[in-house]
Amino acid sequence: MPPHHPVLDPAAAYPKIAELRSFLDARDWAAARTLLDAAEPVERDSLIRAGGEGAGREEFLRGVLRDDPDDSAAGAMLGQHLIDEAWKIRTGYRATHVSRQQFAGFHELLRKAEIVLIDAAARTPAEPALWTARVTSARGLELGQAESRRRYDRLAEVAPHHLPAQRQLLQNFCPKWSGSWEKVHAFAREAAGAVPPGAHNAVLIPEVHLEHWLDLSAPADLAYLRSDAVRNELYEAARRSVWHPEFRRTHGWVAVMSTFAAVFALLEDMPAVGSLFTAMGDLATEWPWQYIGDPVTVIGKYRARALPAGSPA
C-alpha cells in the first residue's frame, strides 16, 4: 500500500479557519467579525489565534483598533499575532539554546502585545481570548506563577472551563517555566475533573504526562509513562473524553484525539491508537507528534502498525 499522508492543516478539519483568513486577506473586517461573533467561546478563541497568522496582520488590525478601540476581537487577534511573532524569534528551544539577541526581540514583541492586551482587557474584560493571550504573554515575560494564575482566574470568572487558556496555564506551570510537577499535575487534574464526561478538557491529562515524559531521559521517560499509575490515569481520561458517548466533534476535537493517539502510541497500545486513527480519518495535528519525530513520518509509522492492510480506516 502507498504510504499514508495525514492532513495536518487545521483548516481541513475546521473550514471556518480558511473562511476567516480569506476575509482578513481581503481586509473585510465586518465579515470576519460576523464569523467570530457567531462562534462559541473556544471556537472563537481558536479562530482569533488562527486569524492572527499571516503577513500584514499587524498593520491591518491596528487600523481596525484605531477606528474602534473597543473591538475586543481585533485587540485579541493583534495581541495574539504579536505573541506568535515573538515566539518565532525565540523558537521552541529551551532557554540555554536561545541567544541574547533572540531574547531581546522576543521580549520586545511581547511587551508590545502586553500594551495591546492590557488596554483591550480593560475595555472588554469578558472576552476570553484576551485572557488566553495574556496567560501566554505572562509566560514569555516570566511574570511569575502568581500573575499567570491571576490572569487565568480573571478569565475563569466569565469562562470557567476555557480549554485554550487551560492549555496555556498548564505550560506556565511546567518546571521549564519555573513551575513544578506537583503544581502542573494538580492543575491538570483539577481542570479535567471539573467538567462533565465527554468534555475535551480531559486532554490536559495526556498533555501534562507528555510534558513530564519529555523532561526525562531514556529509559526513565518510557518507564514513567508506562507506570501503572500514569497508564491508569491516561485510560481514565480517555474514557471521560474521546471514548465517551458524549464526546462532541466541536472545534478542537482533532487535536484532542491526536494527543491521545500519540500517548497511546508511546504506550504501544495499537488497538487504542487504531481506534483513534479510525475516528479521525485522514486528519491529525502536528502537536504532540513532533515530540516523537517528524509528524508525517511518525503518524505514518504508527498508522501502518495500528491499521494494517485491510483494516477499516
C-alpha positions as CSV (number, residue, x, y, z in Angstrom):
1,M,0.0,0.0,0.0
2,P,1.2,3.6,-0.6
3,P,2.3,5.5,2.5
4,H,-0.4,7.4,4.3
5,H,-0.1,11.2,4.3
6,P,-2.0,12.7,7.2
7,V,-3.8,16.0,6.7
8,L,-2.3,18.3,9.3
9,D,-3.7,21.6,8.1
10,P,-6.3,22.6,10.8
11,A,-8.4,24.3,8.1
12,A,-9.2,20.9,6.7
13,A,-11.0,20.0,9.9
14,Y,-12.3,23.4,10.6
15,P,-13.3,25.2,7.3
16,K,-14.1,28.4,9.2
17,I,-10.3,29.0,9.6
18,A,-9.9,29.3,5.8
19,E,-13.0,31.4,5.6
20,L,-11.8,33.8,8.3
21,R,-8.3,34.0,6.6
22,S,-9.9,34.9,3.3
23,F,-11.9,37.7,4.9
24,L,-8.8,39.0,6.6
25,D,-6.7,38.8,3.4
26,A,-9.4,40.8,1.7
27,R,-9.4,43.3,4.6
28,D,-13.1,42.7,5.2
29,W,-13.2,43.1,9.0
30,A,-17.0,43.3,9.0
31,A,-17.3,39.8,7.5
32,A,-14.5,38.5,9.8
33,R,-16.3,39.9,12.9
34,T,-19.6,38.4,11.9
35,L,-18.0,34.9,11.7
36,L,-16.2,35.4,15.0
37,D,-19.3,36.7,16.8
38,A,-21.3,33.6,15.8
39,A,-18.7,31.2,17.3
40,E,-18.8,29.7,20.7
41,P,-16.0,30.8,23.1
42,V,-13.5,28.0,22.5
43,E,-14.0,28.2,18.7
44,R,-13.8,32.0,18.8
45,D,-10.6,31.9,20.7
46,S,-9.0,29.4,18.3
47,L,-10.2,31.3,15.3
48,I,-8.8,34.5,16.7
49,R,-5.4,32.8,17.1
50,A,-5.5,31.3,13.6
51,G,-6.6,34.6,12.1
52,G,-3.7,36.4,13.6
53,E,-1.3,34.3,11.5
54,G,-0.2,35.9,8.2
55,A,1.7,38.8,6.7
56,G,0.3,42.3,7.1
57,R,-1.9,41.4,10.0
58,E,-0.4,43.9,12.5
59,E,-0.9,47.0,10.3
60,F,-4.5,45.9,9.3
61,L,-5.6,45.2,12.9
62,R,-4.1,48.4,14.3
63,G,-6.2,50.2,11.7
64,V,-9.3,48.3,12.9
65,L,-8.5,49.4,16.5
66,R,-7.9,53.0,15.5
67,D,-11.4,53.0,14.1
68,D,-12.9,51.2,17.1
69,P,-10.7,50.9,20.2
70,D,-13.4,48.8,21.9
71,D,-13.2,46.0,19.3
72,S,-12.2,43.1,21.6
73,A,-11.8,40.6,18.8
74,A,-9.3,42.9,17.0
75,G,-7.4,43.5,20.2
76,A,-7.2,39.8,21.0
77,M,-6.1,39.0,17.4
78,L,-3.5,41.7,17.3
79,G,-2.1,40.7,20.7
80,Q,-2.0,37.0,19.7
81,H,-0.3,37.9,16.4
82,L,2.4,39.7,18.2
83,I,2.9,36.8,20.7
84,D,3.1,34.3,17.8
85,E,5.7,36.5,16.0
86,A,7.6,36.8,19.3
87,W,7.8,33.1,19.7
88,K,9.1,32.7,16.1
89,I,12.1,34.8,17.2
90,R,12.6,32.8,20.4
91,T,11.8,29.4,18.9
92,G,10.7,26.4,20.9
93,Y,14.1,25.5,22.2
94,R,15.0,25.6,25.9
95,A,16.4,28.9,27.2
96,T,20.0,27.6,27.1
97,H,19.8,27.4,23.3
98,V,18.3,30.8,22.7
99,S,20.7,33.7,22.1
100,R,20.7,37.1,23.9
101,Q,19.6,38.8,20.6
102,Q,16.7,36.3,20.3
103,F,15.5,37.0,23.8
104,A,15.7,40.8,23.2
105,G,13.5,40.5,20.1
106,F,11.2,38.1,21.9
107,H,10.6,40.3,24.9
108,E,10.2,43.5,22.7
109,L,7.3,42.0,20.8
110,L,5.8,40.5,23.9
111,R,5.8,43.9,25.6
112,K,4.1,45.4,22.5
113,A,1.5,42.6,22.9
114,E,1.0,43.4,26.5
115,I,0.2,47.1,25.7
116,V,-2.5,46.0,23.3
117,L,-3.9,43.3,25.6
118,I,-4.0,45.4,28.7
119,D,-5.9,48.1,27.0
120,A,-8.3,45.7,25.4
121,A,-8.9,43.7,28.6
122,A,-9.6,47.0,30.5
123,R,-12.3,47.9,27.8
124,T,-13.8,44.4,27.4
125,P,-12.8,42.1,30.3
126,A,-15.4,39.5,29.3
127,E,-13.5,38.5,26.2
128,P,-11.9,35.1,27.0
129,A,-9.5,35.3,24.1
130,L,-7.8,38.3,25.6
131,W,-7.1,36.5,28.8
132,T,-5.8,33.4,27.0
133,A,-3.3,35.6,25.2
134,R,-2.4,37.3,28.5
135,V,-1.7,34.0,30.2
136,T,0.6,33.2,27.3
137,S,2.4,36.6,27.4
138,A,2.8,36.2,31.2
139,R,4.8,33.0,30.5
140,G,7.1,34.6,27.9
141,L,7.8,37.7,30.0
142,E,8.3,35.5,33.1
143,L,5.9,37.5,35.2
144,G,5.6,34.6,37.7
145,Q,3.3,31.8,38.7
146,A,1.0,34.1,40.8
147,E,0.4,36.5,37.9
148,S,-0.2,33.7,35.5
149,R,-2.9,32.3,37.8
150,R,-4.4,35.7,38.5
151,R,-4.9,36.2,34.8
152,Y,-6.4,32.8,34.4
153,D,-8.7,33.3,37.3
154,R,-10.0,36.5,35.7
155,L,-10.9,34.5,32.6
156,A,-12.5,31.8,34.7
157,E,-14.9,34.3,36.1
158,V,-16.5,34.5,32.7
159,A,-15.5,31.2,31.1
160,P,-14.8,28.6,33.9
161,H,-13.6,25.7,31.8
162,H,-12.0,27.5,28.9
163,L,-9.6,24.9,27.4
164,P,-7.4,27.2,25.3
165,A,-6.4,29.2,28.4
166,Q,-6.1,26.0,30.5
167,R,-3.6,24.6,28.0
168,Q,-1.6,27.8,28.2
169,L,-1.6,27.8,32.0
170,L,-0.5,24.2,32.0
171,Q,2.6,25.3,30.1
172,N,3.2,28.2,32.5
173,F,3.1,25.7,35.5
174,C,5.7,23.3,34.0
175,P,9.2,23.3,35.6
176,K,10.7,24.6,32.3
177,W,8.9,27.8,33.0
178,S,9.8,27.9,36.8
179,G,6.8,25.9,37.9
180,S,6.8,22.4,39.4
181,W,5.5,18.9,38.5
182,E,3.3,19.0,41.6
183,K,1.6,22.2,40.6
184,V,1.1,21.4,36.9
185,H,-0.3,17.8,37.6
186,A,-2.6,19.2,40.3
187,F,-3.9,21.9,37.9
188,A,-4.5,19.3,35.1
189,R,-6.4,17.0,37.4
190,E,-8.4,19.9,38.8
191,A,-9.4,21.3,35.4
192,A,-10.1,17.8,33.8
193,G,-12.2,16.7,36.8
194,A,-14.3,19.8,36.9
195,V,-16.1,19.2,33.6
196,P,-18.9,16.8,32.6
197,P,-17.9,13.5,31.0
198,G,-17.4,13.8,27.2
199,A,-15.7,17.3,27.5
200,H,-12.5,18.0,25.7
201,N,-10.7,19.2,28.9
202,A,-9.6,15.7,29.9
203,V,-6.9,16.1,27.2
204,L,-4.9,18.0,29.8
205,I,-4.1,14.7,31.4
206,P,-2.1,13.3,28.5
207,E,-0.7,16.7,27.8
208,V,0.9,17.0,31.2
209,H,2.2,13.4,31.2
210,L,3.7,14.1,27.8
211,E,5.5,17.1,29.1
212,H,6.7,15.1,32.1
213,W,7.9,12.3,29.8
214,L,9.7,14.8,27.6
215,D,11.6,16.2,30.5
216,L,13.1,12.8,31.4
217,S,16.0,10.9,29.8
218,A,15.8,7.3,28.4
219,P,15.0,4.8,29.8
220,A,13.3,6.7,32.7
221,D,11.0,8.6,30.2
222,L,9.1,5.5,29.0
223,A,9.3,3.9,32.4
224,Y,7.4,6.9,33.8
225,L,4.8,6.9,31.0
226,R,4.2,3.2,31.3
227,S,4.0,3.0,35.1
228,D,0.7,1.7,36.4
229,A,-0.4,5.0,37.9
230,V,0.2,7.0,34.8
231,R,-1.3,4.4,32.5
232,N,-4.4,4.2,34.6
233,E,-4.8,7.9,34.7
234,L,-4.5,8.1,30.9
235,Y,-7.1,5.5,30.2
236,E,-9.5,7.0,32.6
237,A,-9.0,10.4,30.9
238,A,-9.8,8.8,27.5
239,R,-12.9,7.1,28.9
240,R,-14.0,10.5,30.2
241,S,-13.4,12.2,26.8
242,V,-12.6,10.7,23.4
243,W,-14.1,7.3,24.3
244,H,-17.2,8.7,26.0
245,P,-20.5,8.7,24.1
246,E,-21.0,12.4,24.9
247,F,-17.7,13.5,23.2
248,R,-18.5,16.1,20.7
249,R,-16.7,16.9,17.5
250,T,-16.7,20.6,18.2
251,H,-13.8,22.9,17.5
252,G,-10.6,21.2,18.7
253,W,-11.7,17.6,18.6
254,V,-9.0,16.5,16.2
255,A,-6.3,17.9,18.5
256,V,-7.8,16.1,21.4
257,M,-7.9,12.7,19.6
258,S,-4.5,13.2,18.1
259,T,-3.0,13.9,21.6
260,F,-4.5,10.7,23.0
261,A,-3.3,8.7,19.9
262,A,0.2,10.0,20.4
263,V,0.4,9.0,24.1
264,F,-1.2,5.6,23.4
265,A,1.4,5.1,20.6
266,L,4.1,5.6,23.2
267,L,2.4,3.1,25.4
268,E,2.5,0.6,22.5
269,D,-1.3,0.2,22.6
270,M,-2.0,-0.3,19.0
271,P,-5.7,-1.1,19.3
272,A,-6.2,2.2,21.2
273,V,-4.2,4.1,18.6
274,G,-6.1,2.4,15.7
275,S,-9.5,3.3,17.2
276,L,-8.5,7.0,17.3
277,F,-6.9,7.0,13.8
278,T,-10.1,5.4,12.5
279,A,-12.2,8.1,14.2
280,M,-10.0,10.9,12.8
281,G,-9.8,9.5,9.2
282,D,-7.0,11.4,7.4
283,L,-7.0,14.2,9.9
284,A,-4.3,14.7,12.6
285,T,-2.3,17.5,14.2
286,E,1.4,18.2,14.3
287,W,1.5,18.6,18.0
288,P,2.3,16.5,20.0
289,W,3.6,14.1,17.4
290,Q,6.5,16.5,16.8
291,Y,7.7,15.4,20.3
292,I,8.3,12.0,18.9
293,G,9.7,12.9,15.5
294,D,8.6,14.3,12.1
295,P,4.8,14.2,12.4
296,V,4.1,12.9,8.9
297,T,6.7,10.1,9.3
298,V,5.7,9.2,12.8
299,I,2.0,9.2,12.2
300,G,2.5,7.1,9.1
301,K,4.6,4.6,11.0
302,Y,2.1,4.1,13.8
303,R,-0.9,4.2,11.4
304,A,0.7,1.3,9.5
305,R,1.1,-0.7,12.7
306,A,-2.3,0.2,14.2
307,L,-4.3,-0.2,11.0
308,P,-2.6,-2.9,8.9
309,A,-3.7,-3.5,5.3
310,G,-7.3,-4.5,5.1
311,S,-8.3,-2.8,8.4
312,P,-11.0,-0.2,8.3
313,A,-9.9,3.4,8.3
